[in-house]
């Protein structure tokens, strides 16, 4: 692949593995984002104070962070399921 030409079967397999690993990382980050945002929303409802999530680089409301986590989980799950469906349904040579 470096020298040009057609993409080999093993290159496609490596690409699928890398995409699945990236999607699994996104899935875990999305679940973590949902977890911290729900914790912040619960703490905010118990104390009555407004809580802002921060990492030092960004500040977000818990509701916005919750929805970002949902999008990350949805997108990564969709990509993984499409790759799995392709692998199950493709014709073997």
C-alpha positions as CSV (number, residue, x, y, z in Angstrom):
1,X,0.0,0.0,0.0
2,X,2.9,2.3,0.6
3,X,4.3,1.8,-2.9
4,X,0.9,2.4,-4.5
5,X,-1.3,0.1,-6.4
6,X,-4.4,-1.9,-5.3
7,X,-5.3,-2.3,-1.6
8,X,-4.6,-5.9,-0.5
9,X,-7.0,-8.0,1.5
10,X,-4.8,-7.9,4.6
11,X,-4.7,-4.1,4.4
12,X,-8.5,-4.0,4.5
13,X,-8.4,-6.4,7.5
14,X,-6.0,-4.1,9.4
15,X,-8.1,-1.1,8.5
16,X,-11.2,-2.8,10.0
17,X,-9.4,-3.7,13.2
18,X,-8.1,-0.1,13.6
19,X,-11.6,1.3,13.0
20,X,-13.1,-1.1,15.5
21,X,-10.5,-0.2,18.1
22,X,-11.2,3.5,17.6
23,X,-14.9,2.9,17.8
24,X,-14.4,0.9,21.1
25,X,-12.5,3.8,22.5
26,X,-15.2,6.2,21.5
27,X,-17.8,3.8,23.0
28,X,-16.0,3.8,26.4
29,X,-15.5,7.5,26.3
30,X,-19.2,8.0,25.5
31,X,-20.3,5.8,28.4
32,X,-17.9,7.7,30.7
33,X,-19.3,11.0,29.5
34,X,-22.8,9.8,30.2
35,X,-21.7,8.6,33.7
36,X,-20.1,11.9,34.8
37,X,-22.9,14.0,33.4
38,X,-25.6,12.0,35.1
39,X,-23.6,12.2,38.4
40,X,-23.4,16.0,38.0
41,X,-27.2,16.2,37.2
42,X,-28.0,14.2,40.3
43,X,-25.7,16.2,42.5
44,X,-27.2,19.4,41.1
45,X,-30.7,18.3,41.8
46,X,-29.9,17.4,45.4
47,X,-28.0,20.6,46.2
48,X,-29.9,23.0,44.1
49,X,-26.7,24.5,42.8
50,X,-25.7,24.8,39.2
51,X,-22.8,22.3,38.4
52,X,-20.5,22.8,35.4
53,X,-18.3,19.9,34.1
54,X,-14.7,20.9,33.3
55,X,-11.5,19.1,32.3
56,X,-9.3,22.2,32.4
57,X,-9.7,22.8,28.6
58,X,-13.4,23.0,28.3
59,X,-16.5,23.8,30.4
60,X,-19.8,22.2,29.6
61,X,-23.2,21.8,31.2
62,X,-24.1,18.3,32.3
63,X,-27.0,18.1,29.8
64,X,-24.7,19.0,26.9
65,X,-22.1,16.5,28.0
66,X,-24.8,13.8,28.4
67,X,-25.9,14.3,24.8
68,X,-22.4,14.3,23.5
69,X,-21.9,11.0,25.2
70,X,-25.1,9.6,23.7
71,X,-23.9,10.6,20.2
72,X,-20.5,9.0,20.7
73,X,-22.1,5.7,21.9
74,X,-24.6,5.8,19.0
75,X,-22.1,6.5,16.3
76,X,-19.5,4.0,17.5
77,X,-22.1,1.3,18.0
78,X,-23.5,1.9,14.5
79,X,-20.1,1.6,12.8
80,X,-19.2,-1.6,14.7
81,X,-22.5,-3.1,13.9
82,X,-22.1,-2.2,10.2
83,X,-18.7,-3.8,10.1
84,X,-20.0,-6.9,11.9
85,X,-23.0,-7.2,9.5
86,X,-20.7,-6.9,6.5
87,X,-18.5,-9.6,7.8
88,X,-21.4,-12.0,8.5
89,X,-23.2,-11.4,5.2
90,X,-20.3,-11.2,2.8
91,X,-19.6,-14.1,0.5
92,X,-16.5,-16.2,1.3
93,X,-14.3,-17.2,-1.6
